[in-house]
């Protein structure tokens, strides 16, 4: 049952993206398209997976000003847990290969999301710095998985610098979203997914910081998120 649930959840994502293409083509590169699509995918996906997800601190997500959201990345199923947390006018960061995923890749591009080549780290940082202009001038928020790769529930990995360069350059606050460790396991004969807890922390202001402050900022955010993740207990 677990495999069937997983198959149906990801099939639903592709079907939803197929229909969303018409919406995206009608409003190309409108960042709010991403928020609506992510909300629908998350709600349907969690229902199909039978996943219980509790969220605390949702009120800490800024809705009246741009922010850079950073979250820990464990499995592809993070999409179903975190999709409903996008602030208004949010774009996300994804690797170049995503654009070749049927339907999803096309709406990802049409949503004005940031596509980077992780094999060229210097170029990736430059793209993130350029994204700062979109944050400050176009008042877009940015969602980033700063680890860059999935941890598969093995703890918080080191952070890449791009998101922090963007936040500091734009003077935008950093909002940390912490997800309890999970291992893509199912529970019982019904194949329901193990429960997950999520905590959103108060924004960390970056106004007045410079590039020299980025190493300290990364270290402090990493330590705060690691401690929070360790403290989270999945819902019973």
Secondary structure as UniProt FT lines:
FT   HELIX           2..26
FT   TURN            27..29
FT   HELIX           32..49
FT   STRAND          53..56
FT   HELIX           58..60
FT   STRAND          67..71
FT   TURN            76..77
FT   HELIX           78..82
FT   HELIX           83..85
FT   TURN            88..89
FT   STRAND          90..95
FT   HELIX           96..100
FT   TURN            102..103
FT   HELIX           104..110
FT   TURN            111..112
FT   STRAND          114..116
FT   TURN            118..119
FT   HELIX           121..137
FT   STRAND          141..144
FT   TURN            146..147
FT   TURN            152..153
FT   HELIX           162..170
FT   STRAND          173..179
FT   STRAND          186..187
FT   TURN            188..191
FT   STRAND          192..193
FT   STRAND          196..200
FT   TURN            207..208
FT   HELIX           211..213
FT   HELIX           214..231
//
